[in-house]
């Protein structure tokens, strides 16, 4: 759609080439800004448009696509054409798009196939095209706001032109295995030269489990009735695992949530099992209304590929916090009510068959009413780093180092030996097939004592209470979390919370690295680039180049891994009854309050 001024929304008027480009975000940057950065050479990172990684090279020639002005004019013209697709959102740091062909819709609703569109990493985009289309901003775009970026319009135009040239496109699309992909192989200003192809993924359906197998695995559970996938109609894909659908024979206005998993379905079945085991609670998502089944393309057997639960149109707590902050309706009584409700359901879950809740964050708290909330997501598969207790997060980083291809084999073996000390008797491999484990798949949580599980839950609760009482949907502005608005101040800074709430949050988040880490020893996102704190080029600060940022990340993670080693040594001493006098303060979890104490102090 073109605005009245004749400009595409969000379209960059010109491309610039700074002589010292910053570290722009991309999906491939992750290994360079996490623990594996210690073992990587920053000069090997694929800086987009640079002949080398010095940060001072001239961008490569534009002869292939003409001058900047010509390129801008050509892209602008290409993007103004009609489209027969839509994009509902994106994932995987802006390389996976929830795009559906509206041209094959039945009464305005698309058949549900979960065929997403995948694009090359942002470093493989021509730098001028990237600037004009703002493709690096897809790494942190939230939900349907992706459509505010010209790159989304580019994808829609590419898909439209491609699908119009594919013979029997509708038949092929409908016949693809569930969870297959459409691959856009190149990004070019000439849409006719862009290579696009179907990529069937039959292995996803192979991982799904038959209804009979689930009945045998769970003989004491009553399975919900079955709906066939082909009878569902997609209204909108709001998350990688969440589809808004209309049910057969239902009201056209009534929407439901179809929960599935096209990457690792074993967590889907574990969540289904947990929801069926749990009694009803006003603060917890209820048991699924239906199971959804499909016919496996290879075995032709009927398998469960997801389940149906109610849709709550008021959205999650992250969006509600932002909305009510902007409207000025986020009162202290509302905040207190939310915090109490969440604490109560966490206390209930601690004594339930689930035994713990590892996914507490604003996105997983759903607003069932203006002031009422419930928890969703019982996969027990993990959380954002910023909401994960250090006793969990450090072991996760240890596992990452023990398994990463970026770590030399001799180092990996050392990390594997350390990991066995923290996960004794556990298979360190990662199978994909569902095996009906009694405890689920999160070994780090499963091996904690009940008291330590509660302490880890209290930590996440403390972070969530900071969001609630400070009025932000997240605790830090970074590239790994999904949010629409940057927060003006970050955890652990307080500006709004009353003194008693501040003290409670500090106690709940004992052991958080944020309390001990020098704030300058971290990176920060500004627009679509990351910098060392204090070197963003804002407010008179110097501005770090991309290479300077990656070198900083490498040094930063060397320091953090040393701290991780010290923390994990103290954790082992504590578990073996040989703790030093200072270990409790370092670890944090022995000093956090119990959930019942938190609830008492929220009165």
Phi, psi and omega per residue, in radians:
X1 nan 2.389 -3.131
X2 -1.797 2.425 3.109
X3 -1.308 2.974 -3.093
X4 -1.114 -0.385 3.114
X5 -1.416 -0.095 -3.131
X6 1.533 0.089 -3.127
X7 -1.790 2.502 3.000
X8 -1.197 2.406 3.129
X9 -0.969 2.243 3.070
X10 1.326 0.117 -3.063
X11 -1.297 2.215 3.137
X12 -1.334 2.252 -3.052
X13 -1.216 -0.524 -3.104
X14 -2.671 2.780 3.097
X15 -1.790 2.447 3.123
X16 -2.121 2.720 -3.129
X17 -2.291 1.501 3.122
X18 -1.085 2.530 -3.127
X19 -1.242 -0.343 3.136
X20 -2.269 1.286 -2.991
X21 -1.128 2.552 3.101
X22 -1.355 3.123 3.116
X23 -1.486 1.651 3.129
X24 -1.351 2.599 -3.086
X25 -1.263 2.619 3.047
X26 -2.790 2.848 3.118
X27 -1.157 -0.535 -3.058
X28 -1.442 -0.043 -3.098
X29 -1.347 -0.326 -2.977
X30 -0.909 -0.815 -3.134
X31 -1.067 -0.366 -3.102
X32 -1.545 -0.152 -3.126
X33 -2.188 0.294 3.050
X34 -2.178 -3.058 -3.028
X35 -0.934 -0.528 -3.123
X36 -1.162 -0.208 3.119
X37 -0.981 -0.515 -3.116
X38 -1.041 -0.531 -3.026
X39 -1.814 0.133 -3.114
X40 -1.924 2.623 3.077
X41 -1.648 1.966 -3.111
X42 -0.976 -0.474 -3.118
X43 -1.189 -0.232 -3.141
X44 -1.592 -0.070 3.121
X45 -1.201 2.459 -3.073
X46 -1.445 1.284 3.099
X47 -1.046 2.184 -3.108
X48 -1.140 2.155 3.018
X49 1.457 0.129 -3.136
X50 -1.953 2.431 3.108
X51 -1.293 -0.383 2.976
X52 -2.588 -3.128 -3.023
X53 -1.767 0.377 -3.093
X54 -1.226 -0.338 -3.094
X55 1.507 0.011 -3.115
X56 -2.210 -0.008 -3.096
X57 -1.253 2.704 3.064
X58 -1.323 2.533 3.080
X59 -1.140 2.710 -3.065
X60 -1.210 2.821 -3.005
X61 -1.075 2.647 -3.112
X62 -1.832 0.228 -3.076
X63 -0.992 -0.620 -3.075
X64 -1.033 -0.614 -3.077
X65 -2.003 0.110 -3.133
X66 1.523 -3.031 -3.132
X67 -1.251 2.931 3.134
X68 -1.023 -0.734 -3.140
X69 -1.122 -0.719 3.138
X70 -1.161 -0.707 3.128
X71 -1.117 -0.765 3.121
X72 -1.046 -0.797 -3.116
X73 -1.136 -0.690 -3.116
X74 -1.170 -0.796 3.131
X75 -1.118 -0.711 3.132
X76 -1.033 -0.761 3.130
X77 -1.153 -0.737 -3.130
X78 -1.079 -0.690 -3.040
X79 -1.349 -0.219 -3.105
X80 -1.458 -0.087 -3.117
X81 -1.298 3.000 -3.130
X82 -1.233 2.762 3.096
X83 -2.299 2.596 3.114
X84 -2.165 0.355 3.071
X85 -2.244 2.933 2.986
X86 -2.434 2.749 3.087
X87 -2.059 2.186 -3.135
X88 -1.665 -0.321 -3.107
X89 2.970 -3.006 3.135
X90 -2.622 2.940 -3.119
X91 -2.648 -3.094 3.084
X92 0.896 0.865 3.059
X93 0.939 0.783 3.006
X94 1.342 0.435 3.070
X95 -2.080 -0.062 3.099
X96 -2.177 2.144 -3.053
X97 -2.105 2.340 3.104
X98 -1.469 1.413 -3.095
X99 -1.888 2.388 -3.138
X100 -2.309 2.525 3.140
X101 -1.431 1.796 -3.101
X102 -1.183 -0.317 -3.117
X103 -1.169 -0.366 -3.134
X104 -1.792 0.245 -3.111
X105 -1.176 2.526 3.059
X106 -1.798 1.936 -3.071
X107 0.965 0.720 3.086
X108 1.421 0.072 -3.102
X109 -2.187 2.397 -2.985
X110 -1.654 2.445 3.011
X111 -1.071 2.559 -2.998
X112 -1.615 1.899 3.124
X113 -2.132 -0.268 -3.081
X114 0.957 0.819 3.067
X115 -1.733 1.732 -3.109
X116 -1.562 2.875 -3.110
X117 -1.882 2.283 -3.103
X118 -2.020 2.391 -3.124
X119 -2.086 2.845 3.108
X120 -1.115 2.737 3.032
X121 -0.970 2.586 -3.060
X122 -1.044 -0.448 3.129
X123 -1.230 -0.239 3.129
X124 -1.655 0.047 3.065
X125 -1.491 2.449 3.043
X126 -0.963 2.301 -3.019
X127 -1.001 -0.658 3.134
X128 -1.206 -0.713 3.096
X129 -1.098 -0.736 3.134
X130 -1.042 -0.739 3.140
X131 -1.136 -0.804 -3.078
X132 -1.179 -0.728 -3.088
X133 -1.564 -0.128 3.118
X134 0.995 0.767 -3.047
X135 -1.219 -0.461 3.131
X136 -1.166 -0.385 -3.125
X137 -1.274 -0.201 3.077
X138 -1.176 -0.307 -3.114
X139 -1.149 -0.416 -3.127
X140 -2.255 0.244 3.094
X141 -1.162 2.550 -3.060
X142 -2.034 2.150 3.029
X143 0.966 -2.459 -3.093
X144 -1.234 -0.130 3.089
X145 -1.135 -0.211 3.052
X146 -0.972 -0.515 -3.088
X147 -1.266 -0.122 3.047
X148 -1.369 -0.206 -3.118
X149 -1.660 2.400 3.096
X150 -1.030 -0.461 -3.136
X151 -1.096 -0.598 3.094
X152 -1.115 -0.737 3.104
X153 -1.103 -0.657 3.099
X154 -1.041 -0.808 -3.141
X155 -1.069 -0.747 -3.141
X156 -1.085 -0.707 3.125
X157 -1.192 -0.694 3.099
X158 -1.075 -0.829 -3.117
X159 -1.139 -0.671 3.134
X160 -1.088 -0.842 -3.126
X161 -1.161 -0.676 3.141
X162 -1.162 -0.901 -3.065
X163 -1.114 -0.481 3.098
X164 -1.225 -0.318 -3.116
X165 -1.745 -0.161 -3.095
X166 -1.498 2.096 3.120
X167 -1.150 2.281 -3.137
X168 1.038 0.689 -3.084
X169 -0.980 -0.816 -3.078
X170 -1.049 -0.768 3.137
X171 -1.100 -0.782 -3.130
X172 -1.103 -0.781 -3.108
X173 -1.058 -0.829 -3.101
X174 -1.176 -0.445 -3.075
X175 -1.572 -0.117 -3.110
X176 -1.184 2.520 3.046
X177 -1.006 2.589 3.108
X178 -1.014 2.323 3.123
X179 1.447 0.201 3.077
X180 -1.218 3.131 -3.033
X181 -2.298 2.734 2.895
X182 -2.020 2.178 -3.048
X183 -1.862 2.136 2.936
X184 -1.660 1.927 -2.958
X185 -1.452 -0.484 -3.065
X186 -2.381 2.743 3.058
X187 -2.096 1.952 -3.055
X188 -2.412 2.606 3.088
X189 -1.222 -0.311 3.103
X190 -1.676 1.763 -3.021
X191 -1.092 -0.450 3.136
X192 -1.214 -0.349 -3.120
X193 -1.690 -0.088 -3.131
X194 -1.253 2.249 -3.118
X195 -1.567 2.178 3.137
X196 -2.295 2.486 3.138
X197 -2.677 2.692 2.958
X198 -1.291 2.537 3.084
X199 -2.336 1.631 -3.119
X200 -1.085 2.514 -3.137
X201 -2.247 1.207 -3.105
X202 -1.161 -0.350 -3.093
X203 -1.166 -0.427 3.100
X204 -1.111 -0.824 3.138
X205 -1.121 -0.551 3.103
X206 -1.096 -0.527 -3.121
X207 -1.402 -0.268 3.097
X208 -1.230 2.728 -3.025
X209 -1.967 2.459 3.139
X210 -1.239 2.776 3.102
X211 -1.058 -0.750 -3.136
X212 -1.071 -0.675 3.132
X213 -1.150 -0.671 3.103
X214 -1.161 -0.695 3.112
X215 -1.095 -0.668 3.108
X216 -1.218 -0.659 -3.116
X217 -1.251 -0.562 -3.081
X218 -2.138 1.175 -3.026
X219 -1.119 -0.399 -3.087
X220 -1.681 0.089 -3.126
X221 -1.909 2.452 3.100
X222 -1.590 1.990 -3.131
X223 -1.335 2.493 3.075
X224 -1.179 2.893 3.082
X225 -1.123 2.838 -3.012
X226 -1.782 2.368 2.909
X227 -2.005 2.555 3.068
X228 -1.510 2.417 -3.123
X229 -0.957 -0.697 -3.080
X230 -1.141 -0.263 3.141
X231 -1.567 -0.151 3.104
X232 -1.500 2.604 3.065
X233 -2.171 2.215 -3.081
X234 -1.341 2.267 2.993
X235 -1.772 -0.693 3.129
X236 -2.878 2.475 3.060
X237 -1.733 1.896 -3.016
X238 -1.747 -0.148 -3.139
X239 -2.826 2.866 3.141
X240 -0.989 -0.530 -3.097
X241 -1.973 0.001 -3.013
X242 -2.122 2.087 3.073
X243 -2.049 2.355 2.986
X244 -1.542 2.185 -3.016
X245 -2.332 2.806 2.950
X246 -1.850 2.369 -3.123
X247 -1.505 2.715 3.100
X248 -1.109 2.429 3.100
X249 1.168 0.165 3.111
X250 -1.633 2.988 3.078
X251 -1.110 2.461 -3.134
X252 -1.146 -0.330 -3.127
X253 -1.630 -0.205 -3.065
X254 -1.574 2.110 -3.112
X255 -1.912 2.572 3.090
X256 -2.270 2.867 3.092
X257 -1.736 2.224 2.974
X258 -1.798 2.005 -3.140
X259 -1.734 2.224 3.095
X260 -2.526 -3.040 3.121
X261 -2.709 1.983 -3.082
X262 -1.756 0.168 3.129
X263 -2.026 -0.722 -3.093
X264 -2.625 1.378 -2.971
X265 -1.095 -0.266 -3.096
X266 -1.065 -0.547 3.104
X267 -1.217 -0.508 3.074
X268 -1.083 -0.791 -3.108
X269 -1.221 -0.613 3.091
X270 -1.138 -0.722 3.101
X271 -1.104 -0.763 3.106
X272 -1.009 -0.776 3.130
X273 -1.067 -0.774 3.136
X274 -1.087 -0.779 -3.117
X275 -1.123 -0.594 3.105
X276 -1.293 -0.518 -3.131
X277 -1.354 -0.571 -3.022
X278 -1.279 2.437 2.956
X279 -1.239 2.906 3.108
X280 -1.257 2.504 3.072
X281 -2.562 2.419 -3.089
X282 -1.090 -0.288 -3.128
X283 -1.830 0.215 -3.074
X284 -2.280 2.486 3.058
X285 -0.974 2.387 -3.102
X286 -1.365 2.948 3.115
X287 -1.055 2.548 -3.108
X288 -0.992 2.561 3.105
X289 -1.396 -0.648 3.139
X290 -2.450 2.716 2.808
X291 -1.662 2.663 3.105
X292 -2.050 2.301 -3.070
X293 -2.204 2.697 3.059
X294 -2.364 2.966 3.069
X295 -1.736 2.086 3.129
X296 -1.052 2.231 -3.113
X297 -1.095 -0.501 -3.068
X298 -1.594 -0.880 -3.079
X299 -1.606 -0.250 -3.105
X300 1.124 0.229 3.099
X301 -1.513 2.738 -3.137
X302 -1.545 2.147 -3.054
X303 -2.229 2.622 3.104
X304 -1.395 2.157 -3.130
X305 -2.012 0.051 3.130
X306 2.924 -3.008 3.124
X307 -2.578 2.883 -3.065
X308 -1.942 2.247 3.059
X309 -2.313 2.882 -3.107
X310 -1.122 2.672 3.048
X311 -1.786 2.310 3.114
X312 -1.922 1.821 -2.980
X313 -1.161 -0.254 -3.139
X314 -1.330 -0.156 3.026
X315 1.447 -2.902 -3.074
X316 -1.648 3.020 -3.073
X317 -1.153 -0.546 3.112
X318 -1.026 -0.872 3.126
X319 -1.165 -0.645 -3.132
X320 -1.167 -0.696 3.099
X321 -1.060 -0.826 3.129
X322 -1.073 -0.801 -3.088
X323 -1.073 -0.844 -3.060
X324 -1.324 -0.454 3.013
X325 -1.118 -0.793 -3.126
X326 -1.169 -0.665 -3.135
X327 -1.345 -0.285 -3.091
X328 1.363 0.413 -3.122
X329 -1.918 0.211 -3.117
X330 -1.549 1.470 -3.062
X331 -1.434 2.839 3.116
X332 -1.123 -0.667 3.123
X333 -1.086 -0.680 3.086
X334 -1.105 -0.811 3.129
X335 -1.033 -0.781 -3.124
X336 -1.115 -0.711 3.124
X337 -1.097 -0.765 3.097
X338 -1.046 -0.847 -3.092
X339 -1.061 -0.697 3.132
X340 -1.167 -0.793 -3.136
X341 -1.043 -0.764 -3.116
X342 -1.158 -0.716 3.116
X343 -1.111 -0.693 3.140
X344 -1.111 -0.774 -3.114
X345 -1.244 -0.558 3.058
X346 -1.111 -0.709 3.108
X347 -1.094 -0.684 3.118
X348 -1.175 -0.751 -3.127
X349 -1.114 -0.577 -3.130
X350 -1.045 -0.526 -3.113
X351 -1.758 0.051 -3.092
X352 -1.580 3.062 3.057
X353 -1.046 -0.385 3.118
X354 -1.204 -0.605 3.071
X355 1.281 -0.406 3.095
X356 -2.847 2.876 3.063
X357 -2.269 1.954 -3.003
X358 -1.761 -0.034 -2.988
X359 -1.919 0.411 -3.033
X360 -1.239 2.036 3.069
X361 -2.849 2.842 -3.058
X362 -0.999 -0.555 -3.130
X363 -1.182 -0.414 -3.090
X364 -1.747 0.178 3.012
X365 -1.900 2.037 -3.036
X366 -1.799 2.436 3.133
X367 -1.505 1.845 3.107
X368 -1.481 -0.165 3.088
X369 -2.827 -3.119 -3.094
X370 -1.053 -0.668 -3.138
X371 -2.172 0.205 -3.116
X372 -1.968 2.477 -3.121
X373 -2.333 2.704 3.029
X374 -2.370 2.766 3.084
X375 -1.652 2.511 3.025
X376 -2.189 3.114 3.033
X377 1.232 1.614 3.106
X378 -1.942 0.483 3.118
X379 -1.128 -0.464 -3.050
X380 0.902 0.960 -3.071
X381 -2.108 -0.126 3.092
X382 2.333 3.051 -3.020
X383 -2.474 3.017 2.990
X384 -1.053 2.599 3.119
X385 -0.970 -0.711 -3.041
X386 -1.201 -0.300 3.134
X387 -1.898 0.076 -3.089
X388 -1.721 2.288 -3.136
X389 -1.071 2.552 -3.083
X390 -1.061 -0.555 3.128
X391 -1.160 -0.377 3.036
X392 -1.580 -0.864 -3.004
X393 -1.103 -0.695 -3.131
X394 -1.138 -0.652 3.093
X395 -1.218 -0.612 3.062
X396 -1.093 -0.737 3.086
X397 -1.133 -0.651 3.080
X398 -1.086 -0.738 3.091
X399 -1.104 -0.712 3.130
X400 -1.058 -0.745 3.128
X401 -1.193 -0.594 -3.119
X402 -1.263 -0.364 -3.042
X403 -1.973 -0.194 -2.989
X404 -1.297 2.403 3.074
X405 -1.223 -0.266 -3.122
X406 -1.435 -0.194 -3.123
X407 -1.683 2.271 3.116
X408 -0.962 2.569 -3.006
X409 -1.013 -0.710 -3.119
X410 -1.138 -0.595 3.080
X411 -1.257 -0.697 3.133
X412 -1.032 -0.690 -3.135
X413 -1.128 -0.666 3.066
X414 -1.091 -0.755 3.131
X415 -1.190 -0.617 3.095
X416 -1.117 -0.683 3.104
X417 -1.105 -0.731 3.090
X418 -1.125 -0.701 -3.119
X419 -1.099 -0.638 3.120
X420 -1.120 -0.513 3.081
X421 -1.188 -0.596 -3.110
X422 -1.574 -0.358 3.081
X423 -2.209 1.109 -3.055
X424 -1.138 2.421 3.064
X425 1.292 0.211 -3.104
X426 -1.892 2.500 3.058
X427 -1.289 2.082 -3.068
X428 -1.422 -0.044 3.105
X429 -1.363 2.985 -3.121
X430 -2.225 1.618 3.079
X431 -1.338 2.677 -3.105
X432 -1.691 -0.453 -3.051
X433 -1.344 2.538 3.091
X434 -1.249 2.276 -3.059
X435 -2.133 0.163 3.104
X436 0.938 0.880 3.117
X437 -1.209 2.447 -3.106
X438 -1.071 -0.651 -3.043
X439 -1.725 -0.055 -3.032
X440 1.555 -2.926 -2.980
X441 -1.897 -0.001 -3.066
X442 -1.640 1.449 -3.032
X443 -1.018 -0.642 -3.077
X444 -1.071 -0.766 3.082
X445 -1.240 -0.732 -3.053
X446 -1.066 -0.530 -3.104
X447 -1.481 -0.132 3.100
X448 -1.274 2.605 3.012
X449 -1.217 2.771 3.104
X450 -0.932 -0.674 3.127
X451 -1.144 -0.711 3.141
X452 -1.243 -0.578 3.055
X453 -1.088 -0.769 3.125
X454 -1.074 -0.713 -3.139
X455 -1.106 -0.694 3.109
X456 -1.167 -0.616 3.067
X457 -1.175 -0.685 3.113
X458 -1.100 -0.637 3.095
X459 -1.035 -0.890 3.130
X460 -1.087 -0.644 3.082
X461 -1.078 -0.710 3.096
X462 -1.046 -0.753 3.100
X463 -1.122 -0.722 3.132
X464 -1.150 -0.678 3.106
X465 -1.131 -0.590 3.047
X466 -1.043 -0.786 3.118
X467 -1.049 -0.791 -3.091
X468 -1.136 -0.896 -3.007
X469 -1.411 -0.420 3.047
X470 -1.573 -0.223 3.016
X471 1.432 0.594 3.109
X472 -2.246 2.668 -3.061
X473 -1.465 -0.078 -3.127
X474 -2.743 2.979 -3.045
X475 -1.740 -0.388 -3.117
X476 -2.541 2.573 3.052
X477 -1.505 1.837 3.130
X478 -2.529 -3.098 -3.044
X479 -1.652 -0.065 -3.035
X480 -1.717 0.037 -3.086
X481 -2.220 2.717 -3.041
X482 -1.765 1.928 3.101
X483 -2.678 2.782 -3.064
X484 -1.680 -0.644 -3.067
X485 -2.019 2.313 2.984
X486 -1.159 2.456 3.056
X487 -1.433 2.505 -3.065
X488 -1.350 -0.381 2.972
X489 -2.478 2.710 -2.997
X490 -2.079 2.777 2.999
X491 -1.015 2.347 0.250
X492 -1.805 0.443 3.139
X493 -1.330 2.391 3.080
X494 -2.003 2.403 3.037
X495 -2.315 -0.427 -3.005
X496 -2.032 -0.653 -3.031
X497 -1.048 2.425 3.059
X498 -1.177 2.796 -3.047
X499 -0.948 -0.718 -3.098
X500 -1.170 -0.595 3.110
X501 -1.265 -0.690 3.098
X502 -1.029 -0.789 -3.134
X503 -1.095 -0.709 3.132
X504 -1.109 -0.774 -3.136
X505 -1.121 -0.727 3.097
X506 -1.021 -0.747 -3.115
X507 -1.218 -0.657 3.123
X508 -1.155 -0.544 -3.072
X509 -1.799 0.461 3.035
X510 -0.939 2.358 -3.126
X511 1.594 -0.127 3.131
X512 -1.085 2.284 3.112
X513 -0.999 -0.468 -3.102
X514 -1.018 -0.540 -3.105
X515 -1.300 -0.522 -3.030
X516 -1.789 -0.443 -3.036
X517 -1.356 2.375 2.987
X518 -1.062 2.163 -3.075
X519 -1.006 -0.515 3.140
X520 -1.293 -0.246 3.139
X521 -1.598 0.963 -3.135
X522 -2.768 2.968 3.112
X523 -1.905 2.756 -3.109
X524 -2.395 2.546 3.081
X525 -1.630 2.304 2.998
X526 -2.191 1.960 -3.041
X527 0.983 -2.153 -3.074
X528 -1.809 0.370 3.126
X529 -2.239 2.770 3.053
X530 -2.092 2.633 -3.085
X531 -2.526 2.760 2.883
X532 -1.134 2.464 3.090
X533 -1.016 2.404 -3.120
X534 1.565 -0.023 -3.140
X535 -2.370 0.821 -3.084
X536 -1.662 -0.177 -3.046
X537 1.439 0.019 3.131
X538 -1.696 2.640 3.040
X539 0.935 0.656 3.092
X540 1.448 0.025 3.119
X541 -1.242 2.674 2.947
X542 -1.152 2.832 -3.100
X543 -2.071 2.107 -3.105
X544 -1.385 2.501 3.030
X545 -1.385 3.024 3.095
X546 -1.054 -0.765 3.137
X547 -1.140 -0.730 3.120
X548 -1.080 -0.651 3.124
X549 -1.160 -0.754 -3.139
X550 -1.192 -0.644 3.071
X551 -1.126 -0.681 3.080
X552 -1.085 -0.771 3.138
X553 -1.051 -0.716 3.134
X554 -1.078 -0.825 3.117
X555 -1.146 -0.725 -3.127
X556 -1.038 -0.762 -3.105
X557 -1.296 -0.443 3.001
X558 -1.085 -0.749 3.107
X559 -1.171 -0.708 -3.099
X560 -1.215 -0.615 3.103
X561 -1.174 -0.633 3.044
X562 -1.057 -0.752 3.113
X563 -1.164 -0.642 3.072
X564 -1.058 -0.774 3.126
X565 -1.040 -0.782 3.140
X566 -1.112 -0.715 -3.133
X567 -1.118 -0.813 -3.083
X568 -1.205 -0.550 3.035
X569 -1.109 -0.758 3.116
X570 -1.138 -0.649 3.121
X571 -1.100 -0.745 3.104
X572 -1.129 -0.716 3.105
X573 -1.049 -0.748 -3.125
X574 -1.090 -0.779 -3.104
X575 -1.197 -0.448 -3.123
X576 -1.680 0.108 3.100
X577 1.278 0.446 -3.122
X578 -2.207 0.657 -3.045
X579 -1.200 2.559 3.001
X580 -1.413 2.889 -3.080
X581 -1.083 -0.536 -3.085
X582 -1.644 -0.007 -3.032
X583 -1.160 -0.654 -3.088
X584 -1.053 -0.746 3.139
X585 -1.174 -0.678 3.112
X586 -1.154 -0.784 -3.069
X587 -1.256 -0.711 3.104
X588 1.521 -0.794 -2.995
X589 -1.115 -0.508 3.108
X590 -1.213 -0.279 -3.014
X591 -1.835 -0.068 -3.121
X592 -1.334 2.627 3.126
X593 -1.253 2.855 3.031
X594 -1.415 2.822 -3.137
X595 -1.068 -0.645 3.138
X596 -1.148 -0.583 3.095
X597 -1.208 -0.693 3.087
X598 -1.056 -0.791 -3.124
X599 -1.094 -0.715 3.113
X600 -1.061 -0.648 -3.078
X601 -1.455 -0.106 3.061
X602 -1.687 0.254 3.124
X603 -1.401 nan nan
